[in-house]
Amino acid sequence: MAKFEVVSSCLVPTASNEISMSKLELTPWDLPFLLVDPIQKGILFPSPKSQDFQTIIQHLKTSLSRTLDFFPPLAGRLGTIENDDNTACFFVDCNNAGVDFTHAVAGALSVSDIMGPGYIPRCTGNHAVIDGTSFWHFFNSWSEISRGLETISKTPVFERWFPTNVSKDNRLIPLPPIDQSLLHSFVPPPSLERVFHFSRESVANLKAKANSEAGTAKISSFQALIAHLWRSITRCRNQLRIEKENSQEVDLLLLVGTRSRIPLPDGYFGNAVYIVKTVANEGELLENGLGYAGLKVNELVAQQTSEVAINLAEECTDFGWGKPIAVRSGKGQKGDGKMTFFPAAEPGGIDVEACLAPATMQAMEQDAEFMEAVTI
């Protein structure tokens, strides 16, 4: 991986000195993410031909500042109120302390680093404040202001949602004693990352195969792709084990959005997601084919009355430099088996950013059934 050099760093406040709000309360949806890595995403763009670096950097700072006028919590800081009974309340202090803006360059990049030279606007956001939907809401709004629009197409809604049995003024979180020696002692196991590209035709073929095997027409393209990944990873892990035990259970976890389920306003700002899980017998998952796995995924999604929160950047994320080449995430929230889905540069295609144990990744790359659907 190429080494990066920081050229400059500064704090970017809102453009307006008048902040419309002073505090943003964290809800029960937000609090579990206090201990989760931040959201980190970057969008790759081809290098603009008509502008120099400094002009582009200054333009990004100015447009970011104007965008923060619509998102004042993002220019604030996380705050706590600790009580005498070892409990605390958490909130965002909208104090306009500013957003960290860093300009960095890489001296040498390989094809494995990114797919070509270009600019990579990247955002990192505290997951206790925003989920993926709110993250892309902000990112896309920034791109709108960058293109010269005076206002954004979707206004964020900062009104908080709380369960009826939880008072806004009574969300006390116990603060257990923390062993400081454990804070830096965890060393994550090694993992490798790779992006697997699935073309529109490949995704369509997986959908047709899954529905044909299951004797149905209700398995979607995305569900078929998830099923293909689930079976392939399970098969490779099984082959790597010394003792082949097909009776164990394997899990599939999906992130589900709740905005349409409650329902919440379209521009609701904050976390509105939860995790759902389905379980399958390893032997049955491998023996019964793509249709069986596709139905398991379909049934899991059908049980929810809200949309599956797919981590796809909207195509409208255009800073004025043309269509993005690709979307990539940072090192946070990575672990063996984590799959992140992004729209490919090719219309209808999907890039799957896979994080796997080194042995599993090598086995996946050599697995003929899996790689048959991958476009090199």
C-alpha positions in Angstrom: 0.0 0.0 0.0 1.3 3.4 -0.9 2.5 5.8 1.8 0.6 9.1 2.2 2.0 12.5 3.0 -0.1 15.1 4.7 0.2 18.4 2.8 -2.1 20.5 5.0 -4.7 20.2 7.7 -7.2 22.6 9.1 -10.6 22.9 10.7 -13.6 23.9 8.5 -16.5 25.5 10.4 -19.9 26.4 9.0 -20.0 29.3 6.5 -22.7 31.0 8.6 -22.0 32.1 12.2 -25.6 31.6 13.1 -26.1 28.0 14.2 -29.7 26.9 14.1 -29.4 24.3 16.9 -27.3 23.9 20.1 -27.6 20.2 20.8 -28.5 17.0 19.1 -29.6 14.2 21.4 -28.4 10.6 20.8 -31.3 8.1 20.5 -31.5 4.4 21.4 -30.6 3.7 17.7 -27.4 5.8 18.1 -26.1 4.7 21.5 -25.0 1.1 20.5 -22.6 2.6 17.9 -20.6 4.5 20.5 -18.2 1.6 20.6 -18.2 1.0 16.8 -15.5 2.2 14.4 -16.4 5.3 12.4 -17.9 5.2 8.9 -15.1 5.8 6.3 -15.8 6.1 2.6 -14.0 7.7 -0.3 -15.1 8.3 -3.9 -12.6 8.0 -6.7 -12.8 10.6 -9.5 -10.7 11.2 -12.6 -8.3 14.1 -12.3 -9.9 17.3 -13.5 -7.9 18.7 -16.4 -8.8 22.4 -16.1 -8.0 23.1 -12.5 -4.8 23.0 -10.3 -4.5 21.3 -6.9 -4.8 24.4 -4.8 -7.9 25.7 -6.7 -9.6 22.3 -6.1 -8.6 22.1 -2.5 -9.9 25.6 -1.8 -13.1 24.8 -3.6 -13.7 21.7 -1.5 -13.1 23.7 1.7 -15.6 26.4 0.6 -18.3 24.0 -0.5 -17.8 21.9 2.6 -18.3 25.0 4.8 -21.5 25.9 3.0 -22.8 22.3 3.2 -22.2 22.3 7.0 -24.7 25.2 7.3 -27.3 22.5 6.6 -25.6 19.9 8.9 -24.5 21.8 12.0 -24.1 18.6 14.2 -21.3 17.5 11.9 -19.3 20.6 12.8 -19.8 19.9 16.5 -18.4 17.6 19.1 -19.6 14.6 21.0 -20.6 15.6 24.6 -21.4 13.7 27.8 -23.1 14.5 31.1 -21.8 12.2 33.8 -23.9 11.8 36.9 -23.1 10.9 40.5 -24.6 7.5 40.1 -22.1 6.4 37.4 -24.5 7.0 34.5 -24.2 9.4 31.6 -26.1 11.0 28.8 -24.6 11.5 25.4 -25.3 14.2 22.8 -23.7 16.3 20.1 -22.7 19.8 21.1 -23.4 21.9 18.0 -20.6 24.3 18.9 -19.2 24.8 15.4 -15.8 23.6 16.4 -15.3 22.6 12.7 -14.6 19.6 10.6 -11.1 18.3 10.2 -10.0 18.8 6.6 -6.8 17.1 5.5 -5.1 17.3 2.1 -2.9 14.3 1.6 -1.0 12.9 -1.4 0.4 9.5 -2.3 3.8 9.4 -3.9 3.3 6.1 -5.8 0.1 4.1 -6.3 -0.3 0.6 -7.7 -3.3 -0.8 -9.5 -4.1 -2.7 -6.3 -4.3 0.6 -4.4 -6.8 2.3 -6.7 -7.9 1.8 -10.2 -6.3 4.9 -11.7 -5.1 8.5 -10.9 -7.6 10.8 -9.5 -9.1 12.8 -6.6 -10.5 10.9 -3.7 -12.8 13.0 -1.5 -13.2 10.9 1.6 -15.3 11.4 4.7 -15.0 9.8 8.2 -18.0 10.1 10.5 -18.7 9.0 14.0 -21.2 6.1 13.7 -23.0 7.2 16.9 -24.1 10.3 15.0 -24.8 9.0 11.5 -25.6 5.8 9.8 -24.9 4.9 6.1 -28.0 6.7 4.8 -27.2 9.9 6.7 -23.6 9.6 5.6 -24.4 9.5 1.9 -27.1 12.2 2.5 -24.3 14.5 3.6 -21.8 13.4 1.0 -24.3 13.9 -1.8 -25.4 17.3 -0.4 -21.7 18.4 -0.4 -21.4 17.3 -4.0 -24.5 19.4 -4.9 -23.0 22.5 -3.3 -19.7 21.7 -5.0 -21.5 21.7 -8.4 -22.7 25.3 -7.7 -26.2 24.7 -6.3 -27.4 27.3 -3.8 -29.3 24.8 -1.7 -29.5 21.0 -1.2 -32.2 18.7 -2.7 -33.0 17.0 0.6 -33.1 18.9 3.9 -31.9 16.9 6.9 -34.5 16.4 9.7 -32.9 16.6 13.2 -36.1 15.9 15.2 -35.2 13.0 17.4 -37.2 9.7 17.5 -37.5 7.9 20.8 -39.5 4.8 21.8 -42.7 5.8 23.6 -41.4 4.3 26.9 -38.1 6.3 26.8 -38.1 9.9 27.9 -35.8 12.4 26.2 -34.6 13.5 29.6 -34.1 10.0 31.0 -31.6 8.0 28.9 -29.0 7.1 31.4 -26.2 4.8 30.3 -24.3 2.9 33.1 -20.6 3.6 33.0 -18.8 0.4 34.2 -15.1 0.7 35.3 -12.7 0.4 32.4 -9.5 -1.5 32.5 -7.2 1.0 30.8 -4.6 -1.8 30.0 -7.2 -3.4 27.7 -7.8 -0.3 25.5 -4.7 -0.9 23.3 -4.1 -4.6 23.9 -6.4 -6.0 21.2 -4.7 -7.0 18.0 -7.1 -7.9 15.3 -6.4 -11.1 13.3 -4.8 -10.6 9.9 -7.1 -10.1 7.0 -6.9 -9.3 3.3 -9.1 -7.0 1.2 -10.1 -7.3 -2.4 -12.8 -5.9 -4.7 -14.7 -8.5 -6.8 -16.5 -7.0 -9.7 -19.8 -8.5 -10.9 -21.1 -7.2 -14.2 -24.8 -6.5 -14.9 -24.9 -9.7 -17.0 -23.3 -11.7 -14.2 -25.7 -10.5 -11.6 -28.6 -11.2 -14.0 -27.3 -14.8 -14.5 -27.1 -15.4 -10.7 -30.6 -14.1 -10.3 -31.9 -16.4 -13.1 -30.1 -19.4 -11.7 -31.3 -18.9 -8.1 -34.9 -18.5 -9.1 -34.8 -21.4 -11.5 -33.3 -23.7 -8.8 -35.8 -22.5 -6.2 -38.8 -22.7 -8.6 -39.8 -19.1 -7.9 -39.4 -15.6 -9.3 -39.2 -13.7 -6.0 -35.4 -13.8 -5.4 -33.9 -10.4 -6.4 -30.6 -9.7 -8.1 -29.1 -8.5 -4.9 -30.4 -11.4 -2.9 -28.9 -13.8 -5.4 -25.5 -12.1 -5.2 -25.6 -12.3 -1.4 -26.5 -16.0 -1.6 -23.6 -16.6 -4.0 -21.1 -14.9 -1.6 -22.6 -16.7 1.4 -22.2 -20.2 -0.2 -18.8 -19.4 -1.7 -17.2 -18.2 1.6 -18.8 -21.1 3.5 -17.4 -23.6 0.9 -13.9 -22.2 1.1 -13.9 -22.1 4.9 -15.1 -25.7 4.9 -12.3 -26.8 2.5 -9.7 -25.2 4.8 -10.8 -27.0 7.9 -8.9 -30.2 8.8 -12.0 -31.8 10.2 -14.9 -31.6 7.8 -17.9 -31.1 9.9 -21.0 -30.2 7.9 -23.4 -30.2 10.7 -22.4 -26.8 12.1 -24.5 -23.7 11.6 -23.4 -20.7 9.5 -24.8 -17.2 10.0 -25.7 -14.5 7.6 -26.1 -11.0 9.0 -27.7 -8.0 7.1 -28.1 -4.4 8.1 -31.7 -3.3 7.8 -32.9 0.3 7.7 -36.0 1.4 9.7 -36.8 4.8 8.1 -39.8 3.5 6.2 -40.8 1.1 9.0 -41.5 3.5 11.8 -41.9 5.6 9.5 -39.4 8.4 9.8 -39.0 11.4 7.6 -37.0 10.8 4.4 -34.3 13.2 5.5 -34.1 11.8 9.1 -30.5 12.4 10.4 -28.9 9.9 12.6 -28.9 6.1 13.0 -32.0 4.2 12.0 -30.6 0.7 11.4 -30.5 -2.7 13.0 -29.0 -6.1 12.3 -31.0 -9.2 11.3 -29.7 -12.7 11.0 -30.5 -16.0 9.3 -28.9 -19.3 10.1 -28.4 -22.4 7.9 -26.9 -25.8 8.3 -23.5 -25.8 6.5 -24.1 -29.1 4.8 -27.5 -28.1 3.5 -26.3 -24.7 2.4 -23.5 -26.3 0.3 -25.5 -29.2 -1.0 -28.8 -27.5 -2.0 -27.4 -24.9 -4.4 -27.9 -21.2 -5.0 -31.7 -21.4 -5.1 -31.8 -22.7 -1.5 -29.4 -19.9 -0.2 -31.3 -17.3 -2.3 -34.6 -18.3 -0.6 -33.0 -18.1 2.8 -31.9 -14.5 2.0 -35.3 -13.7 0.5 -37.2 -15.0 3.5 -35.0 -12.9 5.9 -35.6 -9.7 3.9 -39.4 -10.5 3.6 -39.7 -10.8 7.4 -38.7 -7.1 7.6 -41.2 -4.4 6.9 -38.5 -2.0 5.9 -35.9 -1.7 3.2 -32.6 -3.6 3.4 -30.0 -0.9 3.9 -27.6 -1.6 1.1 -24.4 0.4 1.4 -24.6 1.9 -2.1 -23.5 5.4 -2.9 -26.1 7.2 -5.0 -25.1 8.0 -8.5 -25.7 11.7 -7.9 -22.5 12.0 -5.9 -20.9 14.3 -8.5 -18.6 17.1 -7.3 -18.5 18.6 -10.8 -15.7 16.3 -12.1 -17.8 13.8 -13.8 -19.0 10.3 -12.8 -17.1 8.6 -10.0 -14.8 5.8 -10.9 -15.5 3.8 -7.7 -16.3 4.0 -4.0 -13.9 2.5 -1.4 -14.1 2.3 2.4 -11.4 2.8 5.0 -9.9 0.4 7.5 -12.6 0.8 10.1 -15.3 -1.8 10.7 -13.4 -4.5 8.9 -13.2 -8.1 9.9 -13.3 -11.6 8.4 -16.5 -12.0 6.4 -17.4 -8.3 6.0 -18.8 -7.6 2.6 -19.5 -4.0 1.4 -21.4 -3.4 -1.8 -20.9 -0.4 -4.1 -22.2 0.5 -7.6 -19.6 -0.2 -10.2 -18.5 2.3 -12.9 -20.4 0.1 -15.4 -24.2 0.7 -15.1 -25.9 -2.2 -13.4 -22.7 -3.8 -12.1 -21.7 -4.2 -8.5 -18.3 -4.0 -6.8 -18.1 -6.2 -3.6 -15.4 -5.0 -1.2 -14.5 -8.2 0.6 -12.5 -8.6 3.8 -11.5 -12.1 4.6 -8.9 -14.1 6.5 -5.8 -14.6 4.2 -6.4 -18.3 3.7 -10.0 -17.8 2.9 -9.3 -15.0 0.4 -6.7 -17.2 -1.4 -9.2 -20.1 -1.5 -11.9 -17.7 -2.9 -9.6 -16.5 -5.7 -9.0 -20.1 -6.7 -12.6 -21.3 -6.3 -13.9 -21.9 -9.9 -17.6 -21.7 -9.0 -17.2 -18.4 -7.3 -14.8 -16.8 -9.8 -17.0 -17.8 -12.8 -19.4 -15.0 -11.9 -16.6 -12.5 -11.2 -15.5 -10.1 -14.0 -11.7 -9.6 -14.1 
